Amino acid sequence: VNGLVYECNGSLDELADCVARACIVLQERNVPFNVLIADCGRRVFLFPQCFAEKQALGQVDQGILDTQVNP
């Protein structure tokens, strides 16, 4: 999965609960992620960070790590 988009069709509380559950699952599985909130909170993007996972497994070229940039 490259990313998930959650959109509010009802209450913002329901959207927040849904996104929170997804974040909790990722945290429990030790998957780093980023959250981007847009449209006054009515749209939320959730991006699992595969770069951090590959870095932890030693699958990233040293040249990329030397740039100290996390894509």
CHARMM internal coordinates of N, CA and C (Angstrom, degrees):
IC EDIT
DIST 1 N 1 CA 1.4505
DIST 1 CA 1 C 1.5223
ANGL 1 N 1 CA 1 C 108.48
DIST 1 C 2 N 1.3298
ANGL 1 CA 1 C 2 N 117.38
DIHE 1 N 1 CA 1 C 2 N 126.84
DIST 2 N 2 CA 1.4550
ANGL 1 C 2 N 2 CA 121.62
DIHE 1 CA 1 C 2 N 2 CA 176.49
DIST 2 CA 2 C 1.5172
ANGL 2 N 2 CA 2 C 111.99
DIHE 1 C 2 N 2 CA 2 C -81.45
DIST 2 C 3 N 1.3093
ANGL 2 CA 2 C 3 N 117.09
DIHE 2 N 2 CA 2 C 3 N -32.75
DIST 3 N 3 CA 1.4562
ANGL 2 C 3 N 3 CA 120.81
DIHE 2 CA 2 C 3 N 3 CA -179.81
DIST 3 CA 3 C 1.5116
ANGL 3 N 3 CA 3 C 110.68
DIHE 2 C 3 N 3 CA 3 C 178.68
DIST 3 C 4 N 1.3163
ANGL 3 CA 3 C 4 N 115.13
DIHE 3 N 3 CA 3 C 4 N 163.30
DIST 4 N 4 CA 1.4604
ANGL 3 C 4 N 4 CA 121.72
DIHE 3 CA 3 C 4 N 4 CA 178.44
DIST 4 CA 4 C 1.5206
ANGL 4 N 4 CA 4 C 108.41
DIHE 3 C 4 N 4 CA 4 C -124.61
DIST 4 C 5 N 1.3238
ANGL 4 CA 4 C 5 N 116.32
DIHE 4 N 4 CA 4 C 5 N 145.17
DIST 5 N 5 CA 1.4582
ANGL 4 C 5 N 5 CA 121.70
DIHE 4 CA 4 C 5 N 5 CA 176.22
DIST 5 CA 5 C 1.5206
ANGL 5 N 5 CA 5 C 107.89
DIHE 4 C 5 N 5 CA 5 C -120.46
DIST 5 C 6 N 1.3145
ANGL 5 CA 5 C 6 N 115.93
DIHE 5 N 5 CA 5 C 6 N 125.92
DIST 6 N 6 CA 1.4569
ANGL 5 C 6 N 6 CA 122.35
DIHE 5 CA 5 C 6 N 6 CA 176.13
DIST 6 CA 6 C 1.5222
ANGL 6 N 6 CA 6 C 107.50
DIHE 5 C 6 N 6 CA 6 C -110.50
DIST 6 C 7 N 1.3291
ANGL 6 CA 6 C 7 N 116.81
DIHE 6 N 6 CA 6 C 7 N 130.79
DIST 7 N 7 CA 1.4602
ANGL 6 C 7 N 7 CA 121.06
DIHE 6 CA 6 C 7 N 7 CA 178.36
DIST 7 CA 7 C 1.5164
ANGL 7 N 7 CA 7 C 109.76
DIHE 6 C 7 N 7 CA 7 C -122.74
DIST 7 C 8 N 1.3078
ANGL 7 CA 7 C 8 N 115.31
DIHE 7 N 7 CA 7 C 8 N 144.32
DIST 8 N 8 CA 1.4587
ANGL 7 C 8 N 8 CA 121.67
DIHE 7 CA 7 C 8 N 8 CA -177.23
DIST 8 CA 8 C 1.5245
ANGL 8 N 8 CA 8 C 110.17
DIHE 7 C 8 N 8 CA 8 C -86.19
DIST 8 C 9 N 1.3316
ANGL 8 CA 8 C 9 N 116.40
DIHE 8 N 8 CA 8 C 9 N 119.02
DIST 9 N 9 CA 1.4574
ANGL 8 C 9 N 9 CA 121.54
DIHE 8 CA 8 C 9 N 9 CA 173.31
DIST 9 CA 9 C 1.5192
ANGL 9 N 9 CA 9 C 111.05
DIHE 8 C 9 N 9 CA 9 C -112.11
DIST 9 C 10 N 1.3096
ANGL 9 CA 9 C 10 N 115.53
DIHE 9 N 9 CA 9 C 10 N -1.69
DIST 10 N 10 CA 1.4596
ANGL 9 C 10 N 10 CA 120.74
DIHE 9 CA 9 C 10 N 10 CA -178.47
DIST 10 CA 10 C 1.5113
ANGL 10 N 10 CA 10 C 108.61
DIHE 9 C 10 N 10 CA 10 C -140.97
DIST 10 C 11 N 1.3159
ANGL 10 CA 10 C 11 N 115.42
DIHE 10 N 10 CA 10 C 11 N -120.55
DIST 11 N 11 CA 1.4587
ANGL 10 C 11 N 11 CA 119.35
DIHE 10 CA 10 C 11 N 11 CA -178.12
DIST 11 CA 11 C 1.5286
ANGL 11 N 11 CA 11 C 110.50
DIHE 10 C 11 N 11 CA 11 C -90.29
DIST 11 C 12 N 1.3039
ANGL 11 CA 11 C 12 N 115.13
DIHE 11 N 11 CA 11 C 12 N 149.92
DIST 12 N 12 CA 1.4625
ANGL 11 C 12 N 12 CA 120.74
DIHE 11 CA 11 C 12 N 12 CA 176.99
DIST 12 CA 12 C 1.5241
ANGL 12 N 12 CA 12 C 111.24
DIHE 11 C 12 N 12 CA 12 C -65.79
DIST 12 C 13 N 1.3245
ANGL 12 CA 12 C 13 N 117.16
DIHE 12 N 12 CA 12 C 13 N -29.08
DIST 13 N 13 CA 1.4650
ANGL 12 C 13 N 13 CA 120.84
DIHE 12 CA 12 C 13 N 13 CA 177.43
DIST 13 CA 13 C 1.5242
ANGL 13 N 13 CA 13 C 111.20
DIHE 12 C 13 N 13 CA 13 C -62.74
DIST 13 C 14 N 1.3324
ANGL 13 CA 13 C 14 N 117.37
DIHE 13 N 13 CA 13 C 14 N -40.98
DIST 14 N 14 CA 1.4652
ANGL 13 C 14 N 14 CA 120.97
DIHE 13 CA 13 C 14 N 14 CA 178.04
DIST 14 CA 14 C 1.5199
ANGL 14 N 14 CA 14 C 110.87
DIHE 13 C 14 N 14 CA 14 C -64.79
DIST 14 C 15 N 1.3264
ANGL 14 CA 14 C 15 N 116.49
DIHE 14 N 14 CA 14 C 15 N -41.52
DIST 15 N 15 CA 1.4623
ANGL 14 C 15 N 15 CA 120.91
DIHE 14 CA 14 C 15 N 15 CA 177.34
DIST 15 CA 15 C 1.5204
ANGL 15 N 15 CA 15 C 110.38
DIHE 14 C 15 N 15 CA 15 C -62.02
DIST 15 C 16 N 1.3239
ANGL 15 CA 15 C 16 N 116.79
DIHE 15 N 15 CA 15 C 16 N -45.73
DIST 16 N 16 CA 1.4588
ANGL 15 C 16 N 16 CA 121.31
DIHE 15 CA 15 C 16 N 16 CA -179.76
DIST 16 CA 16 C 1.5256
ANGL 16 N 16 CA 16 C 111.04
DIHE 15 C 16 N 16 CA 16 C -61.65
DIST 16 C 17 N 1.3259
ANGL 16 CA 16 C 17 N 117.74
DIHE 16 N 16 CA 16 C 17 N -41.36
DIST 17 N 17 CA 1.4697
ANGL 16 C 17 N 17 CA 121.22
DIHE 16 CA 16 C 17 N 17 CA 178.46
DIST 17 CA 17 C 1.5223
ANGL 17 N 17 CA 17 C 111.63
DIHE 16 C 17 N 17 CA 17 C -62.87
DIST 17 C 18 N 1.3117
ANGL 17 CA 17 C 18 N 116.25
DIHE 17 N 17 CA 17 C 18 N -42.41
DIST 18 N 18 CA 1.4601
ANGL 17 C 18 N 18 CA 120.96
DIHE 17 CA 17 C 18 N 18 CA -179.02
DIST 18 CA 18 C 1.5282
ANGL 18 N 18 CA 18 C 110.84
DIHE 17 C 18 N 18 CA 18 C -65.27
DIST 18 C 19 N 1.3267
ANGL 18 CA 18 C 19 N 117.09
DIHE 18 N 18 CA 18 C 19 N -46.84
DIST 19 N 19 CA 1.4588
ANGL 18 C 19 N 19 CA 121.12
DIHE 18 CA 18 C 19 N 19 CA 179.05
DIST 19 CA 19 C 1.5316
ANGL 19 N 19 CA 19 C 110.20
DIHE 18 C 19 N 19 CA 19 C -64.48
DIST 19 C 20 N 1.3149
ANGL 19 CA 19 C 20 N 117.15
DIHE 19 N 19 CA 19 C 20 N -40.50
DIST 20 N 20 CA 1.4652
ANGL 19 C 20 N 20 CA 120.97
DIHE 19 CA 19 C 20 N 20 CA 179.73
DIST 20 CA 20 C 1.5258
ANGL 20 N 20 CA 20 C 111.00
DIHE 19 C 20 N 20 CA 20 C -61.31
DIST 20 C 21 N 1.3245
ANGL 20 CA 20 C 21 N 117.27
DIHE 20 N 20 CA 20 C 21 N -41.94
DIST 21 N 21 CA 1.4699
ANGL 20 C 21 N 21 CA 119.88
DIHE 20 CA 20 C 21 N 21 CA 178.35
DIST 21 CA 21 C 1.5240
ANGL 21 N 21 CA 21 C 111.32
DIHE 20 C 21 N 21 CA 21 C -61.95
DIST 21 C 22 N 1.3272
ANGL 21 CA 21 C 22 N 116.86
DIHE 21 N 21 CA 21 C 22 N -41.27
DIST 22 N 22 CA 1.4683
ANGL 21 C 22 N 22 CA 120.35
DIHE 21 CA 21 C 22 N 22 CA 178.70
DIST 22 CA 22 C 1.5270
ANGL 22 N 22 CA 22 C 110.60
DIHE 21 C 22 N 22 CA 22 C -64.85
DIST 22 C 23 N 1.3318
ANGL 22 CA 22 C 23 N 117.01
DIHE 22 N 22 CA 22 C 23 N -41.33
DIST 23 N 23 CA 1.4663
ANGL 22 C 23 N 23 CA 121.01
DIHE 22 CA 22 C 23 N 23 CA 178.90
DIST 23 CA 23 C 1.5286
ANGL 23 N 23 CA 23 C 111.22
DIHE 22 C 23 N 23 CA 23 C -64.24
DIST 23 C 24 N 1.3090
ANGL 23 CA 23 C 24 N 116.79
DIHE 23 N 23 CA 23 C 24 N -39.43
DIST 24 N 24 CA 1.4672
ANGL 23 C 24 N 24 CA 121.34
DIHE 23 CA 23 C 24 N 24 CA 179.23
DIST 24 CA 24 C 1.5281
ANGL 24 N 24 CA 24 C 110.24
DIHE 23 C 24 N 24 CA 24 C -63.27
DIST 24 C 25 N 1.3280
ANGL 24 CA 24 C 25 N 116.92
DIHE 24 N 24 CA 24 C 25 N -42.49
DIST 25 N 25 CA 1.4688
ANGL 24 C 25 N 25 CA 120.29
DIHE 24 CA 24 C 25 N 25 CA 178.39
DIST 25 CA 25 C 1.5254
ANGL 25 N 25 CA 25 C 110.21
DIHE 24 C 25 N 25 CA 25 C -61.24
DIST 25 C 26 N 1.3307
ANGL 25 CA 25 C 26 N 116.78
DIHE 25 N 25 CA 25 C 26 N -44.68
DIST 26 N 26 CA 1.4633
ANGL 25 C 26 N 26 CA 119.89
DIHE 25 CA 25 C 26 N 26 CA 179.11
DIST 26 CA 26 C 1.5266
ANGL 26 N 26 CA 26 C 110.97
DIHE 25 C 26 N 26 CA 26 C -63.00
DIST 26 C 27 N 1.3243
ANGL 26 CA 26 C 27 N 117.01
DIHE 26 N 26 CA 26 C 27 N -41.97
DIST 27 N 27 CA 1.4622
ANGL 26 C 27 N 27 CA 120.39
DIHE 26 CA 26 C 27 N 27 CA 178.53
DIST 27 CA 27 C 1.5234
ANGL 27 N 27 CA 27 C 111.08
DIHE 26 C 27 N 27 CA 27 C -63.14
DIST 27 C 28 N 1.3251
ANGL 27 CA 27 C 28 N 117.36
DIHE 27 N 27 CA 27 C 28 N -42.55
DIST 28 N 28 CA 1.4658
ANGL 27 C 28 N 28 CA 121.06
DIHE 27 CA 27 C 28 N 28 CA 179.91
DIST 28 CA 28 C 1.5251
ANGL 28 N 28 CA 28 C 111.56
DIHE 27 C 28 N 28 CA 28 C -63.33
DIST 28 C 29 N 1.3369
ANGL 28 CA 28 C 29 N 115.94
DIHE 28 N 28 CA 28 C 29 N -29.54
DIST 29 N 29 CA 1.4669
ANGL 28 C 29 N 29 CA 120.64
DIHE 28 CA 28 C 29 N 29 CA 179.48
DIST 29 CA 29 C 1.5288
ANGL 29 N 29 CA 29 C 112.01
DIHE 28 C 29 N 29 CA 29 C -92.83
DIST 29 C 30 N 1.3275
ANGL 29 CA 29 C 30 N 115.27
DIHE 29 N 29 CA 29 C 30 N 5.54
DIST 30 N 30 CA 1.4634
ANGL 29 C 30 N 30 CA 121.60
DIHE 29 CA 29 C 30 N 30 CA 177.78
DIST 30 CA 30 C 1.5276
ANGL 30 N 30 CA 30 C 112.30
DIHE 29 C 30 N 30 CA 30 C 61.70
DIST 30 C 31 N 1.3253
ANGL 30 CA 30 C 31 N 116.92
DIHE 30 N 30 CA 30 C 31 N 38.39
DIST 31 N 31 CA 1.4589
ANGL 30 C 31 N 31 CA 122.92
DIHE 30 CA 30 C 31 N 31 CA 178.90
DIST 31 CA 31 C 1.5242
ANGL 31 N 31 CA 31 C 108.04
DIHE 30 C 31 N 31 CA 31 C -104.18
DIST 31 C 32 N 1.3397
ANGL 31 CA 31 C 32 N 117.77
DIHE 31 N 31 CA 31 C 32 N 116.12
DIST 32 N 32 CA 1.4653
ANGL 31 C 32 N 32 CA 118.80
DIHE 31 CA 31 C 32 N 32 CA 177.19
DIST 32 CA 32 C 1.5363
ANGL 32 N 32 CA 32 C 110.14
DIHE 31 C 32 N 32 CA 32 C -69.48
DIST 32 C 33 N 1.3239
ANGL 32 CA 32 C 33 N 115.83
DIHE 32 N 32 CA 32 C 33 N 150.54
DIST 33 N 33 CA 1.4620
ANGL 32 C 33 N 33 CA 119.74
DIHE 32 CA 32 C 33 N 33 CA -177.30
DIST 33 CA 33 C 1.5244
ANGL 33 N 33 CA 33 C 110.07
DIHE 32 C 33 N 33 CA 33 C -153.70
DIST 33 C 34 N 1.3242
ANGL 33 CA 33 C 34 N 114.83
DIHE 33 N 33 CA 33 C 34 N 162.99
DIST 34 N 34 CA 1.4664
ANGL 33 C 34 N 34 CA 122.06
DIHE 33 CA 33 C 34 N 34 CA 173.78
DIST 34 CA 34 C 1.5188
ANGL 34 N 34 CA 34 C 108.14
DIHE 33 C 34 N 34 CA 34 C -121.05
DIST 34 C 35 N 1.3182
ANGL 34 CA 34 C 35 N 115.67
DIHE 34 N 34 CA 34 C 35 N 149.59
DIST 35 N 35 CA 1.4565
ANGL 34 C 35 N 35 CA 122.31
DIHE 34 CA 34 C 35 N 35 CA 177.57
DIST 35 CA 35 C 1.5246
ANGL 35 N 35 CA 35 C 107.93
DIHE 34 C 35 N 35 CA 35 C -124.36
DIST 35 C 36 N 1.3205
ANGL 35 CA 35 C 36 N 115.70
DIHE 35 N 35 CA 35 C 36 N 130.12
DIST 36 N 36 CA 1.4592
ANGL 35 C 36 N 36 CA 121.82
DIHE 35 CA 35 C 36 N 36 CA 176.61
DIST 36 CA 36 C 1.5166
ANGL 36 N 36 CA 36 C 107.61
DIHE 35 C 36 N 36 CA 36 C -119.48
DIST 36 C 37 N 1.3161
ANGL 36 CA 36 C 37 N 116.56
DIHE 36 N 36 CA 36 C 37 N 124.35
DIST 37 N 37 CA 1.4599
ANGL 36 C 37 N 37 CA 121.94
DIHE 36 CA 36 C 37 N 37 CA -178.75
DIST 37 CA 37 C 1.5186
ANGL 37 N 37 CA 37 C 108.21
DIHE 36 C 37 N 37 CA 37 C -106.50
DIST 37 C 38 N 1.3414
ANGL 37 CA 37 C 38 N 116.38
DIHE 37 N 37 CA 37 C 38 N 128.03
DIST 38 N 38 CA 1.4643
ANGL 37 C 38 N 38 CA 121.10
DIHE 37 CA 37 C 38 N 38 CA -176.20
DIST 38 CA 38 C 1.5262
ANGL 38 N 38 CA 38 C 110.32
DIHE 37 C 38 N 38 CA 38 C -132.73
DIST 38 C 39 N 1.2983
ANGL 38 CA 38 C 39 N 115.17
DIHE 38 N 38 CA 38 C 39 N 171.69
DIST 39 N 39 CA 1.4756
ANGL 38 C 39 N 39 CA 122.78
DIHE 38 CA 38 C 39 N 39 CA 175.82
DIST 39 CA 39 C 1.5199
ANGL 39 N 39 CA 39 C 112.49
DIHE 38 C 39 N 39 CA 39 C 51.85
DIST 39 C 40 N 1.3196
ANGL 39 CA 39 C 40 N 115.85
DIHE 39 N 39 CA 39 C 40 N 49.56
DIST 40 N 40 CA 1.4695
ANGL 39 C 40 N 40 CA 122.34
DIHE 39 CA 39 C 40 N 40 CA 178.60
DIST 40 CA 40 C 1.5265
ANGL 40 N 40 CA 40 C 112.24
DIHE 39 C 40 N 40 CA 40 C 57.15
DIST 40 C 41 N 1.3284
ANGL 40 CA 40 C 41 N 116.09
DIHE 40 N 40 CA 40 C 41 N 33.09
DIST 41 N 41 CA 1.4514
ANGL 40 C 41 N 41 CA 120.83
DIHE 40 CA 40 C 41 N 41 CA 177.43
DIST 41 CA 41 C 1.5129
ANGL 41 N 41 CA 41 C 114.51
DIHE 40 C 41 N 41 CA 41 C 89.55
DIST 41 C 42 N 1.3097
ANGL 41 CA 41 C 42 N 118.37
DIHE 41 N 41 CA 41 C 42 N 0.01
DIST 42 N 42 CA 1.4621
ANGL 41 C 42 N 42 CA 121.07
DIHE 41 CA 41 C 42 N 42 CA -177.99
DIST 42 CA 42 C 1.5261
ANGL 42 N 42 CA 42 C 113.41
DIHE 41 C 42 N 42 CA 42 C -84.94
DIST 42 C 43 N 1.3346
ANGL 42 CA 42 C 43 N 116.56
DIHE 42 N 42 CA 42 C 43 N -10.07
DIST 43 N 43 CA 1.4646
ANGL 42 C 43 N 43 CA 121.10
DIHE 42 CA 42 C 43 N 43 CA 176.86
DIST 43 CA 43 C 1.5195
ANGL 43 N 43 CA 43 C 107.79
DIHE 42 C 43 N 43 CA 43 C -137.30
DIST 43 C 44 N 1.3321
ANGL 43 CA 43 C 44 N 116.02
DIHE 43 N 43 CA 43 C 44 N 130.10
DIST 44 N 44 CA 1.4655
ANGL 43 C 44 N 44 CA 121.61
DIHE 43 CA 43 C 44 N 44 CA -178.19
DIST 44 CA 44 C 1.5267
ANGL 44 N 44 CA 44 C 108.32
DIHE 43 C 44 N 44 CA 44 C -128.06
DIST 44 C 45 N 1.3204
ANGL 44 CA 44 C 45 N 115.79
DIHE 44 N 44 CA 44 C 45 N 129.22
DIST 45 N 45 CA 1.4615
ANGL 44 C 45 N 45 CA 122.71
DIHE 44 CA 44 C 45 N 45 CA 177.06
DIST 45 CA 45 C 1.5257
ANGL 45 N 45 CA 45 C 107.85
DIHE 44 C 45 N 45 CA 45 C -105.36
DIST 45 C 46 N 1.3157
ANGL 45 CA 45 C 46 N 116.52
DIHE 45 N 45 CA 45 C 46 N 131.98
DIST 46 N 46 CA 1.4643
ANGL 45 C 46 N 46 CA 122.73
DIHE 45 CA 45 C 46 N 46 CA 179.89
DIST 46 CA 46 C 1.5267
ANGL 46 N 46 CA 46 C 107.75
DIHE 45 C 46 N 46 CA 46 C -121.80
DIST 46 C 47 N 1.3394
ANGL 46 CA 46 C 47 N 116.20
DIHE 46 N 46 CA 46 C 47 N 118.27
DIST 47 N 47 CA 1.4586
ANGL 46 C 47 N 47 CA 122.08
DIHE 46 CA 46 C 47 N 47 CA -175.90
DIST 47 CA 47 C 1.5259
ANGL 47 N 47 CA 47 C 110.86
DIHE 46 C 47 N 47 CA 47 C -118.21
DIST 47 C 48 N 1.3309
ANGL 47 CA 47 C 48 N 117.89
DIHE 47 N 47 CA 47 C 48 N 108.54
DIST 48 N 48 CA 1.4652
ANGL 47 C 48 N 48 CA 118.95
DIHE 47 CA 47 C 48 N 48 CA 171.39
DIST 48 CA 48 C 1.5288
ANGL 48 N 48 CA 48 C 108.76
DIHE 47 C 48 N 48 CA 48 C -64.29
DIST 48 C 49 N 1.3285
ANGL 48 CA 48 C 49 N 117.34
DIHE 48 N 48 CA 48 C 49 N 141.44
DIST 49 N 49 CA 1.4639
ANGL 48 C 49 N 49 CA 121.86
DIHE 48 CA 48 C 49 N 49 CA -177.09
DIST 49 CA 49 C 1.5196
ANGL 49 N 49 CA 49 C 110.58
DIHE 48 C 49 N 49 CA 49 C -97.00
DIST 49 C 50 N 1.3159
ANGL 49 CA 49 C 50 N 116.60
DIHE 49 N 49 CA 49 C 50 N 95.25
DIST 50 N 50 CA 1.4617
ANGL 49 C 50 N 50 CA 119.98
DIHE 49 CA 49 C 50 N 50 CA 179.71
DIST 50 CA 50 C 1.5269
ANGL 50 N 50 CA 50 C 110.84
DIHE 49 C 50 N 50 CA 50 C -73.92
DIST 50 C 51 N 1.3462
ANGL 50 CA 50 C 51 N 118.44
DIHE 50 N 50 CA 50 C 51 N -24.29
DIST 51 N 51 CA 1.4573
ANGL 50 C 51 N 51 CA 120.65
DIHE 50 CA 50 C 51 N 51 CA 179.63
DIST 51 CA 51 C 1.5243
ANGL 51 N 51 CA 51 C 110.60
DIHE 50 C 51 N 51 CA 51 C -62.30
DIST 51 C 52 N 1.3162
ANGL 51 CA 51 C 52 N 117.19
DIHE 51 N 51 CA 51 C 52 N -45.02
DIST 52 N 52 CA 1.4645
ANGL 51 C 52 N 52 CA 121.03
DIHE 51 CA 51 C 52 N 52 CA -179.46
DIST 52 CA 52 C 1.5333
ANGL 52 N 52 CA 52 C 110.58
DIHE 51 C 52 N 52 CA 52 C -63.50
DIST 52 C 53 N 1.3192
ANGL 52 CA 52 C 53 N 116.46
DIHE 52 N 52 CA 52 C 53 N -38.48
DIST 53 N 53 CA 1.4607
ANGL 52 C 53 N 53 CA 120.32
DIHE 52 CA 52 C 53 N 53 CA 178.90
DIST 53 CA 53 C 1.5292
ANGL 53 N 53 CA 53 C 110.24
DIHE 52 C 53 N 53 CA 53 C -65.71
DIST 53 C 54 N 1.3332
ANGL 53 CA 53 C 54 N 116.83
DIHE 53 N 53 CA 53 C 54 N -45.56
DIST 54 N 54 CA 1.4657
ANGL 53 C 54 N 54 CA 120.34
DIHE 53 CA 53 C 54 N 54 CA 178.74
DIST 54 CA 54 C 1.5242
ANGL 54 N 54 CA 54 C 110.94
DIHE 53 C 54 N 54 CA 54 C -65.11
DIST 54 C 55 N 1.3232
ANGL 54 CA 54 C 55 N 116.51
DIHE 54 N 54 CA 54 C 55 N -36.03
DIST 55 N 55 CA 1.4668
ANGL 54 C 55 N 55 CA 120.56
DIHE 54 CA 54 C 55 N 55 CA 177.83
DIST 55 CA 55 C 1.5319
ANGL 55 N 55 CA 55 C 110.00
DIHE 54 C 55 N 55 CA 55 C -63.50
DIST 55 C 56 N 1.3109
ANGL 55 CA 55 C 56 N 116.96
DIHE 55 N 55 CA 55 C 56 N -43.81
DIST 56 N 56 CA 1.4628
ANGL 55 C 56 N 56 CA 120.94
DIHE 55 CA 55 C 56 N 56 CA -179.48
DIST 56 CA 56 C 1.5253
ANGL 56 N 56 CA 56 C 111.61
DIHE 55 C 56 N 56 CA 56 C -65.17
DIST 56 C 57 N 1.3257
ANGL 56 CA 56 C 57 N 116.56
DIHE 56 N 56 CA 56 C 57 N -30.17
DIST 57 N 57 CA 1.4658
ANGL 56 C 57 N 57 CA 120.88
DIHE 56 CA 56 C 57 N 57 CA 179.90
DIST 57 CA 57 C 1.5287
ANGL 57 N 57 CA 57 C 112.35
DIHE 56 C 57 N 57 CA 57 C -86.65
DIST 57 C 58 N 1.3406
ANGL 57 CA 57 C 58 N 116.84
DIHE 57 N 57 CA 57 C 58 N -1.50
DIST 58 N 58 CA 1.4618
ANGL 57 C 58 N 58 CA 121.00
DIHE 57 CA 57 C 58 N 58 CA 179.69
DIST 58 CA 58 C 1.5138
ANGL 58 N 58 CA 58 C 113.64
DIHE 57 C 58 N 58 CA 58 C 75.03
DIST 58 C 59 N 1.3407
ANGL 58 CA 58 C 59 N 117.44
DIHE 58 N 58 CA 58 C 59 N 26.70
DIST 59 N 59 CA 1.4562
ANGL 58 C 59 N 59 CA 122.07
DIHE 58 CA 58 C 59 N 59 CA -176.43
DIST 59 CA 59 C 1.5244
ANGL 59 N 59 CA 59 C 113.12
DIHE 58 C 59 N 59 CA 59 C -100.06
DIST 59 C 60 N 1.3375
ANGL 59 CA 59 C 60 N 118.02
DIHE 59 N 59 CA 59 C 60 N 9.87
DIST 60 N 60 CA 1.4633
ANGL 59 C 60 N 60 CA 121.56
DIHE 59 CA 59 C 60 N 60 CA -178.68
DIST 60 CA 60 C 1.5255
ANGL 60 N 60 CA 60 C 108.35
DIHE 59 C 60 N 60 CA 60 C -106.88
DIST 60 C 61 N 1.3329
ANGL 60 CA 60 C 61 N 115.60
DIHE 60 N 60 CA 60 C 61 N 133.25
DIST 61 N 61 CA 1.4551
ANGL 60 C 61 N 61 CA 121.33
DIHE 60 CA 60 C 61 N 61 CA 179.47
DIST 61 CA 61 C 1.5305
ANGL 61 N 61 CA 61 C 110.89
DIHE 60 C 61 N 61 CA 61 C -58.92
DIST 61 C 62 N 1.3244
ANGL 61 CA 61 C 62 N 116.40
DIHE 61 N 61 CA 61 C 62 N 138.73
DIST 62 N 62 CA 1.4678
ANGL 61 C 62 N 62 CA 121.24
DIHE 61 CA 61 C 62 N 62 CA -177.68
DIST 62 CA 62 C 1.5357
ANGL 62 N 62 CA 62 C 112.06
DIHE 61 C 62 N 62 CA 62 C -59.21
DIST 62 C 63 N 1.3279
ANGL 62 CA 62 C 63 N 117.32
DIHE 62 N 62 CA 62 C 63 N -32.60
DIST 63 N 63 CA 1.4626
ANGL 62 C 63 N 63 CA 120.54
DIHE 62 CA 62 C 63 N 63 CA 178.16
DIST 63 CA 63 C 1.5195
ANGL 63 N 63 CA 63 C 112.84
DIHE 62 C 63 N 63 CA 63 C -60.40
DIST 63 C 64 N 1.3196
ANGL 63 CA 63 C 64 N 115.79
DIHE 63 N 63 CA 63 C 64 N -36.59
DIST 64 N 64 CA 1.4685
ANGL 63 C 64 N 64 CA 120.39
DIHE 63 CA 63 C 64 N 64 CA 177.90
DIST 64 CA 64 C 1.5323
ANGL 64 N 64 CA 64 C 109.53
DIHE 63 C 64 N 64 CA 64 C -71.68
DIST 64 C 65 N 1.3183
ANGL 64 CA 64 C 65 N 115.96
DIHE 64 N 64 CA 64 C 65 N -41.62
DIST 65 N 65 CA 1.4767
ANGL 64 C 65 N 65 CA 119.04
DIHE 64 CA 64 C 65 N 65 CA 179.00
DIST 65 CA 65 C 1.5252
ANGL 65 N 65 CA 65 C 111.21
DIHE 64 C 65 N 65 CA 65 C -63.58
DIST 65 C 66 N 1.3341
ANGL 65 CA 65 C 66 N 117.60
DIHE 65 N 65 CA 65 C 66 N -35.10
DIST 66 N 66 CA 1.4553
ANGL 65 C 66 N 66 CA 121.42
DIHE 65 CA 65 C 66 N 66 CA -179.43
DIST 66 CA 66 C 1.5268
ANGL 66 N 66 CA 66 C 112.88
DIHE 65 C 66 N 66 CA 66 C -64.04
DIST 66 C 67 N 1.3471
ANGL 66 CA 66 C 67 N 117.74
DIHE 66 N 66 CA 66 C 67 N -22.59
DIST 67 N 67 CA 1.4631
ANGL 66 C 67 N 67 CA 119.83
DIHE 66 CA 66 C 67 N 67 CA 178.32
DIST 67 CA 67 C 1.5240
ANGL 67 N 67 CA 67 C 112.08
DIHE 66 C 67 N 67 CA 67 C -73.85
DIST 67 C 68 N 1.3326
ANGL 67 CA 67 C 68 N 116.72
DIHE 67 N 67 CA 67 C 68 N -17.04
DIST 68 N 68 CA 1.4704
ANGL 67 C 68 N 68 CA 123.84
DIHE 67 CA 67 C 68 N 68 CA -179.37
DIST 68 CA 68 C 1.5251
ANGL 68 N 68 CA 68 C 112.05
DIHE 67 C 68 N 68 CA 68 C 57.93
DIST 68 C 69 N 1.3277
ANGL 68 CA 68 C 69 N 115.81
DIHE 68 N 68 CA 68 C 69 N 31.30
DIST 69 N 69 CA 1.4638
ANGL 68 C 69 N 69 CA 122.46
DIHE 68 CA 68 C 69 N 69 CA 176.65
DIST 69 CA 69 C 1.5129
ANGL 69 N 69 CA 69 C 107.85
DIHE 68 C 69 N 69 CA 69 C -113.10
DIST 69 C 70 N 1.3111
ANGL 69 CA 69 C 70 N 116.43
DIHE 69 N 69 CA 69 C 70 N 128.16
DIST 70 N 70 CA 1.4551
ANGL 69 C 70 N 70 CA 121.41
DIHE 69 CA 69 C 70 N 70 CA 177.03
DIST 70 CA 70 C 1.5202
ANGL 70 N 70 CA 70 C 108.41
DIHE 69 C 70 N 70 CA 70 C -97.92
DIST 70 C 71 N 1.3508
ANGL 70 CA 70 C 71 N 116.30
DIHE 70 N 70 CA 70 C 71 N 104.01
DIST 71 N 71 CA 1.4611
ANGL 70 C 71 N 71 CA 118.15
DIHE 70 CA 70 C 71 N 71 CA -178.16
DIST 71 CA 71 C 1.4988
ANGL 71 N 71 CA 71 C 110.26
DIHE 70 C 71 N 71 CA 71 C -70.61
END
COOR INIT
IC SEED 1 N 1 CA 1 C
IC BUILD
